[in-house]
Amino acid sequence: MRMVMLVLMAAAAATFAGSAPAAAYDYPWCAQGRGFGFPGDCSYQTYAQCMASASGRALYCNINPRAAYGQQTRRGRHYRNYYND
């Protein structure tokens, strides 16, 4: 009996140690809807993967704002700060 419990505990520890939370992913597509915080479950590399996961769950897919806007550079005029010169 002890051996069975030891094996089960080792399997559970290996399962939890190898899994990462969904918020750690910054893939381009997020499943969004009721029950998810913003921006949602962003663990999908393609729109098709996201739609397959969202199907039947009252969810929709949208672009991950962190992935979409994280690569942009600031554009526009550069204003000089005269107070710190």
ChimeraX attribute file (.defattr): number of C-alpha atoms within 10 A of each C-alpha:
attribute: neighborCount
match mode: 1-to-1
recipient: residues
	/A:1	5
	/A:2	7
	/A:3	8
	/A:4	9
	/A:5	10
	/A:6	11
	/A:7	11
	/A:8	12
	/A:9	12
	/A:10	11
	/A:11	12
	/A:12	11
	/A:13	11
	/A:14	11
	/A:15	10
	/A:16	9
	/A:17	9
	/A:18	7
	/A:19	8
	/A:20	9
	/A:21	8
	/A:22	11
	/A:23	12
	/A:24	10
	/A:25	15
	/A:26	18
	/A:27	18
	/A:28	19
	/A:29	26
	/A:30	29
	/A:31	25
	/A:32	22
	/A:33	17
	/A:34	10
	/A:35	8
	/A:36	11
	/A:37	10
	/A:38	13
	/A:39	17
	/A:40	21
	/A:41	23
	/A:42	26
	/A:43	20
	/A:44	21
	/A:45	14
	/A:46	13
	/A:47	16
	/A:48	12
	/A:49	15
	/A:50	23
	/A:51	18
	/A:52	11
	/A:53	15
	/A:54	17
	/A:55	11
	/A:56	8
	/A:57	10
	/A:58	10
	/A:59	19
	/A:60	16
	/A:61	23
	/A:62	17
	/A:63	18
	/A:64	23
	/A:65	16
	/A:66	13
	/A:67	15
	/A:68	13
	/A:69	9
	/A:70	9
	/A:71	8
	/A:72	8
	/A:73	7
	/A:74	7
	/A:75	6
	/A:76	6
	/A:77	6
	/A:78	7
	/A:79	6
	/A:80	8
	/A:81	7
	/A:82	6
	/A:83	5
	/A:84	5
	/A:85	5
